[in-house]
Structures are given as structure tokens and as C-alpha cells.
Amino acid sequence: MVNFEQKNSGNYRMFSFFKKISFRIALVSTMGGMLCGYMTAIMAGVLPIVRDEWALSSAQQEWIMAIALLGAVGGAFASNRLSVPWGHKNLLLLAAFLYITGILCCIFSHDIISLILSRAITGTAIGLSSYTLPQYGGEIAPVRNQSIFIGLHQLMITIGILISYLTALLLVSYSHHWHWMFLTGLIPAFLLAAGVMMLPKTPKYLIQKGRFLQARSVLAKIESPEKVEMIMDILRHQAESEKHYQSRWRDIFSSGILKILLVSIALMFVQQACGINIFIYYAPVLYEIAGFQSLEPELAASVILGTVNVIFTIIALNLVEQMSRKTLYVIGLALMTLFLFALGIIFMNYVKAGPALKWMVFASSLGFVMFFAVSIGPLSWLMASEILPLNIRNVGMGLSLTCNWIFNFLVVFTFYKISKVFSLPGNEFIIQQGNKGIIDIFFNPSINFFLYGLICLGALVWGYFFLPETKGMSYFEIEDYWNKKFGRKSQKTFIYT
């Protein structure tokens, strides 16, 4: 039996968190995390149906899949610029409105153009919420629970992905009307809108606007009485500091800060260029190539993939507290590289593999997702936030997130193109057979997986020799590390708090 009186234990911290009002705030606001995962991954179930219904080419399929990611780029960049004047709550309301609007447009889409435009709207909402939700949680949750909130947000994204697979599987078993898959997304979208309207503005935002009584009232609901005034003083100090050290664009290009920002962006590149979202967005297509005979078993395999993703994300929440960052990074990328190379070899020898091909592809994809979920998946965000100095942290994380969506878009948008350009003659799969006959040829994706594997291998070497072990390091130690790494004398150039 767990002893909740052991107040230093992780179990007690989680138990206390669930008892407080901050849990309800976190649960409502992380509904956006689930919606983010749902709306990005639901196309995995929709794409095979509209592909046959509308006789789509591979290029058209890429646009339908990737346009939401391009919208997310714009949403993430805009949220970074609007967060201070508008506040996180107002941005969340805007995101909820765009979610509802985009989903309704998707439901009534009747051709590829209308679906692409509708997906662009939902993508903008995804970008807005992906930046604003963690920022809101970091400001509204009690300090001791902020890591729990951020972990819950990441977990909710994976749960949203799993729910999208389950929804697609259940609906396709009864009907191939893909519009119903989008309709289901309205439920969390309306819950998000209703929940955000009941949430308070963050104490930090209220103090920045000079509304101290309201800030104190909000703090009284989420913190113990003896801590309210202390936190008020801290937030006042932070507000004054941020006025002096605003996140200015010129700061990024001064005194070595650009190099630190590039490290943060490089972590985002590794997270996306490893190919994770090929497995998330194109899972049914990959399993179709591998030999699954219909959409139902392809989606069933995707449900198992999504379940593994959720389980190992939960495991990662504990591992990042128990193990060093670099150990997780190195082990995770090493095994991800192994499974990617295995997929490349399997598809290269698909004729020899025969009926066993689908099970080898399925097992390798599960292995890859397992080790992504416990390594570069959460570590890219965690380490990026730890290495960025205060005076560029808001701009730095905003740019890093925007770049993350850019890399996501590029990987998804080029998946078919890379396999087509670099595939050997005669190395094609004729897989798209709908009610209009053969409408496209899918080229062998072995080269894609070799490319993603090489990126993971290069990232492993780079991270092992270059990245700091940030766990347990004070901000001054991180500053000293960068000064030594960049060959600079120790000085107060990087501002941490």
C-alpha cells in the first residue's frame, strides 16, 4: 500500500496534485492536448477512404496530410507574438473557436480543395494550442506541480492519437463515411471551449497588467495561504525583470545566445527528422504496403501502435526523473536507429520476406515507437526548456516550436517523394485499388527508413559529445557549460532564473 504521508515521494506529489483545484484546471486545459493529437492523427483513418473515393494521387495525399502541419507553423508563430498582449486564456479561446470552425468545415468538405482548406484551419488551431497550453499550465499550476502538468499535456497528445485510431476503427467497421470521424472531434472541441471560459487568467498575466487583487485571488485558489504573498513577490520580481530583459529579436544574435537557440532547434529537428510522424500519420498506409489486406486490420494494428505510444509515454514520465537525460537520449536513439535500419532492410527484401513481411514491419514499428516515447519524444522539449536563458526563453521556445512544426511538415510532405525519387526501377507496390481501380503506385519506402536511421545515428553522436547533462544542473552550471563549450570566459551573458 502506498504511504501518502511520505511527502517527499513522487506518489504523494501526484496524489496532492489530484486533490487540488489545479488538477481540474490542468485536466480541462489539457483537453487541448488530446484534441491536438486527435486532429493530427485522424487523417490516418480518413486518408485511405478519400484516396479511393476521390482517386487521389500521392502528391494530393501529401497535401491533405501535411497542410494541417503548415497551418500549425503559422499558429505557433502567431501565438508566440500574441501571448503577451492577448494573454494565454484569450489565445486558448481563439484556438477552440478555430478547432470548432475547422472541424465543421472538414465535415462538410466535398472535394480535395475544401478539405485542404479545412485542414489548414484546424492546423492553425493546433499550432496555437500547442504553444499556449504548456505556457498556460506552467503559469497557472503550483510551482511544485508544473512538471506534472507538462507531462500530462504530452500524455494527452498521445491519448488523442490513440482515440483517433480507435474512432476510425469503430466507424469504418460500420460505415466508410469518413465525415463521421471528424464529427467525433467536435466533442473535445466544445469541451475545450467551455472549459477555457471557466478558467482564470494566469497570475503572471494579471500582474503584468497591474491587476494585483485578481492575481492574489487566483493564487489563493491554487496555493496554500502561507505561500500566496511569497509567490506574489516572486511574480512581481519576474514581471520587472522581463520588462528589463524582454525577449527581443536582437538578443538572439548577441553574445553566443544564437548558438544555444540553434541547439534547441537541433533537438526539434532530431525529434521530427527521425520519422516518428510517418508512423503516426501513415500507419495504415505502411501496414497496407506490408501486406495487411483491408482497412480494418490496418487500423487495428494502428490502435496497438497508439496503445504502445501511450504506455511508454507514461513510463517516460517516471524515467526522466530516475535516469540521466543523456543516458535516455543515447539508448533511445541507438535502438531507434536499429529499428529504422531493420525496416529499411525488410522493405528492401520484401520479395524474400513473403507473408512474414507484415509482421516484421509491425514489430519493428512498435519497437521504434517504444524507444521514441521514452527518449527524444519528451527529452527534446525538456532539454530545450532547460538550456535556454530567461531573456530569450519565450522567443526561444516559440521559435523552437515553430521549427518543430516546420520539420514535421517537411518530413510528412516528402515521404512519398523520397520513396519515388530514390526507388530502384521495378521496386514498386501497386496498393491503391479502390472502386475506381488502380489509381496510383506506391514506391518502396526502404530508402526513407535508411535516411531516418542515418539521421538518428548522426544525432546520437552529436548529442553524446555536445549536449550537456542538464538533470540536476543549476542554471549557473548550465551557463558555465556553454561558456566552456563556446570557448568564452565566464560572464553574465546568459540570464537564467
N, C-alpha and C positions, 0 to 999 in steps of 0.2 A: 504493500500500500504506500502511495506517495505521501510523504510528510510535508504538508503545505506550510508548516511552521518554519521550515528551513528557508529563511527569507533570501538567502544568497543563491539558492538553487534556481536553475532555469525553469523548472516546473512551477515554482512559486511565482516567478515573474509572469509566466504565461497565465496562471490562474488569477492573479491580481488584475492583469490586463483585461481578462474577460469579465471581471466583476464591475469594472468602472464604466462610466458613460463613454469614455474614449473608445471602448470596444464597439459601441453602437455607431459612433462616428466613423470608425475605421471600417466596419462592416458595410455601412451604407456607401461610403465613398469608394471602397474597393470594388463595389459593383461595377464601376467603370473599368477596372482591370479585367473582370470577367467578360464584359462587353467588348473590350479591345481584343481579347483572344478569340471570342466568338466570331466577330465580324471580319477578322483577318483570315480565319481558317474555314469559315463556312463555304467558301468558294471551292474547297476541296471536294465537297459533295455536289455543288451546283455545276462545276465545270464539265464533268463527263456528260451531263444531261444536255446542257445548252450546246455543247460541242457537236453532238449528234443532231439535235433539233435544228440548229441554225447552220450546220455544215461549216464550222469554223476552221480556219487554217491555224497552224501552230503560232503564227505571228499574232493573230487575233486573240488566241487563248492567252498568250503572254500579256497582251494589253489588258484584258479583263482581269487577270490575276494581279498585275503589277500596278495598275492605275491607283488603287487604294493606297499603295505604299508611296506613290508620288504625292498624293494628297496629304499623306501623313508628314511628308517632308515640309510642306507648306504650313501645316498645322503646328508642328513642333517649333518651327522657326518663329511663327507669329506669337505663339504662347510665351516664348522667351522674351519677346519685345513688349508684350502687353501685360505680363504678370504684375509688374509694379503699379502702373496706373489703374488697371482694372481690378486687380485682386484675384486670388485663385478661385474663390467661390463664383464670381461672375464668369470666369473662363469655363468653369465646370458646367454652369448653366448653358453657356453657348455650345459647349461640346454635346450636352444632352439634346439640345434642340437640333443640332446638325445630325446626330445619330438618328433621331426620330424621322427627320426630313429625308435623310439618305435612305433609310430602310424602306419608307413608304414609296420612294421613287424606284427602288430596286423591285419592290413587289409589283409595281405597275409597268415595269420595263417590258417592251415588246420587241426590241431589236438590240443589236450589239451596241449601237451608239448610245441609246438611252441607258443601257446597263452600265456602260463605261462611265458616263457622266454621273450616274447614281453612286457608283462605287467611289468616284472621286470625292463626293460629298461625305460619305462615311469615312473615307480615308482622312479627310481634314479633321473630322471629329476624333479619330483615333490618335492623330498627332497631337491635338490639343490636350486630350485626356492623358496621354502617355507622359507628357511633361508635367501637367498640373497636378495630377493625383498624388504622385510621390512628394511633390513640393508641399501640397496642402497637408498631407499626413505628417511630414516632417515638422511642420509648424504647429499643427493643432494637437498632435499626440503628446502625452507627457514625455519628457526627455528620455526616461529610462525605457520607454516602450517604442521609441521611434524605429529601432531596428526590427522590432516585431511587425510594425505597420508596413515597413518597406518589404519585408519578407512576405507578408500576407498579400501585398499587391502583386508581387511576382508570382506567387502561388495562384492567385485568382486568374491571372492571364492563362496559365496552363490549364486550369479548370475550365475556363471559357473555351479553349481549344478542344478539350475533351467533350464538352457539351455539344459543340458544333458537330463533331463526328457522330455522337450518339443521335442527335436530332436528324442528321442526314440519313443515317442508317434506318431509323424508325420510320421516317417519312417515305423513303424510297422503297421500303418493303411493301407499302400500301399504295403508293402513287408516285409517279415520276414528275409531278408538278413541282418544280423547283421553287416556285414563288413562296410556297409554304415554309421553306427553310429560312427565308428572310423574315417572314411574318413572325416566327418564333422570337426573333431578336428584338421585337417591339416590347416584349415583357421586361427584360432587364433595362431597356432604354427608358421606359416610363418610370420604372423603379428608381433609376439613377436620377431622373429629373425631379421626382417627388422627394427623394432623399436629400438631394443637394439643397432644395429650397428650405429644408428643415435644419440644415447645418449652419453653425455660426461662422462668421468671418474669423480669420485667424487672429490671435492676439498680436502677432507681429505686424500684420497689415493695419490693424486698428491703431496701434501705437504710432506707426509711420504716418497715419492720417491725423494724429493728435487726439484720438478718441480713447482716452485712458480709462474712463469709467466702464465703457463697454469691454475693453480688453481685460480689465480686472474681473468683470462678471463672467466672461468666458473662462478665464483661468480658474475661477472658483469652482467651475463645474468639472474640470479635468485634473486638478491638482489638489493636494491636501492643503488646508488653510495656512499652515505654517510656511508653505513654500511659495504662496502666491506673490507676496511682496518681493521676495528674493528674485523670482523669475521676472517680475515686472522690471526690476532694476537691471537685470541682465538684458532684457529685450530693449529697454531704453538705451543702454550702452551700445548694443548691436545696431540699433537704428542710427545713432550718432556716428558710429564707426562706418557704416555703409554709406552715409551721406558723404563722408570724407573720402572713403575708398570705394567709390561707385564702380560697378562693373563697366568700365569704359573700354571701347574697342582699342584705343591706343595703348591701354595697359597690356594687352595681349602681345604686342610686338616689342615690349620692353624687357630688358634685364633677364633674359632666359625663360620668361614665362611661356613664350610661344613653344619652346621645346617641351615643357610639361604638358601643355594643351595637346600637342601632337602625340604624346604618349597616350593620353586619354582617348584621342580619336583612333589611335592604332588599336587599342583594346576593343573599340567598337567595330573596327574593320575585321579583326580576328573573329569576333562573335558572329558576324554575318557571313564573311567570306568562307567560313568553314562549311557552308552549305546547309545549315540547320533548317532553314525555311523551305528548302527544296523538299525535305522530308515532311514538313508540316503542311505546306500548301499543295504539293503534288503527290501526296501519299497514295491516293487511289490510282493515279496515272502510273506511278512507279510499280505498284503491285499488279496493274494491268499488263504492263510490259513484261513483268516477271512471270506471268502465266496464270494469274487468277482469272477465272472465266466470266465473271459478271460483276456488276457494281456492288451487289450486296456483300459478297466475301471481301471485296476490296475495301469497303467501308468498315467491315467487321475487323479486318486487320488494322485499319487506321485507328479504330477505337482502342485496340490493345496498345498501339503505339502511343496514343494520347494518355492512356492509363499509366504506362511506364513513365511518361514525362512528368505526370503529376506526382507519382510515388517518389521518384528520385529528386524532384524539386523539394519535397518535404524533407527528404533525407539531407539535402544540401543545406537547409536552414540550420540543421544541427552541425553538419560537418564544418561549415565556415567558422563556427565558434570553437570547434575542437581541434582543427588542423591548421597548419600554416597556409597562407594564401598561395605561396609558390609551390608547395607540395601538391595541393589540389590542382593548380594550373598545369604543372608538368605531367602528372599522372593522367589527368583528364585528356590533355591534348595528345599525349602519346597513344592512348587507347583509341581516341577518335581517329587519329591517323591510321592506325591498324585497321579499323573497320572500314574506313573510306577506301584504302588500298584493296581491301578484301572485296568490296563492292565493284571496284574497277576491274579486278581480275575475274570475278564471277561473270560480269556482263561481257567481258572480252571473250570468255569461253562459254557463251550461252548455249552454243550448239552441243558441246560435250556435256554440259550440265543437265540438259534434258528436263524431265519433270521436277527434278530436285532444285531447279533454279529458283522457283518462287520461295521455297523455304529458306534457302541460303540468303536470298535478298532480304526476306522478312527478318531473319535472325540478326543479320548484320545491321539493318536499320535500327532494330531495337537496341543493340549494343551501342551504336553511335549516339542515339538519343539519351541513353542512360548516362553516359560519361559527359555529354554536353551539359546535362541538367545539374551535375554536381561539380562542374568546373567553370568553363568560360562563360556559361549562361549567366549565373549570378555574379561571378567574380569580376566580369567586365564593368558592371555598374558599381559594385562595391569598391573596387580598387580605384576606379576613376574618381569617385567622390572623395576618396581618402588622399589622393595625391594633389588635388587642385587647391591652390591657395584661396583664401577668402575673397581677396579683391577681384578675382576673376571667376569665382566658383559658379555664380548664377549664369554668367555668359558662357563659361566653360562647359558646364553640364548641358546648357541649352544647345550649344554648338555640337557637343558630342552626341546628343540625342538626335539632332538633325542629321548629322553624318551617319548615324546608325541606320536611320530610315533610308538615306541615300544608298548606302551599301546594300541594304535589304532589297531595295528596288532593283539595283543593278544585277544582283545575283539572280533574282527571280525572273527579271526581264530577259536575261541572256541564257537561261537554261536550255531552251530548245535551240537557240542559235549556236551555242558552243558545240552541242552534240551534232548538229548538222554540218557545220563548217569543218570540224576535225574528224568526223566519222569516216572510216575507210569504205570504199565502194562495196556494195553488196552487204553492208553491215547494218541493215535497216530492219525495223519492226513495222509491219503493217497491222496497226492495232485499232484504228478508229473505224469501226464498222457499225454504223447506226442504220436507221430506216432509209437513209439516202445512199447507202453503200459505202465503199471505201472513200473517205474524204481527205485523208492525209496520211503521210508516212512519218513515223517517229524514228529518229536515228538513235543508234546505240549510245547510251549515256555513259559508257565506261570512261571516256576522256574527262567528263565532268568530275567524276569521283576521284580520278587521279589528280586533277587540278586542285580540288578542295583538300585532298590529302597532303599535297605538297605545301599548300598554304598553312595547314595545321603544323606540319613539320617545321617550316620556317618560323612560325610563331612560337613554337616550343623552344627553339634555340634562342630566339630573340628574348623571350621572356625570362629564360633561365639565366642569361648573362646580363640582362639590362634592368629588369623590373626590381623594385625594392620589395622586401617582405614587410608589408605595411601593418600586419597584425601586431598589436602591442606597441607600435611605434608612436611616440608623441609627435605632435606637429613640428616641433623644433628638430626632432631627429629626422623627419622626412625632409625638412628644409636642408639640413646638413648633408643628407644623402645626395640631393640634387646638386648642391654646391660642389661636392666632390666629383660627382658624375660628369658635370659640365666643366670641371676644372676651374671653378671660381672660388674666390676667397669667401669665407662666411660673412654674410652681411644681411641686414634686414630688408631683403628684396621681396621675398615671398611672405605674404601675410596670412597666417593661419590662426584659427580660433576654435 
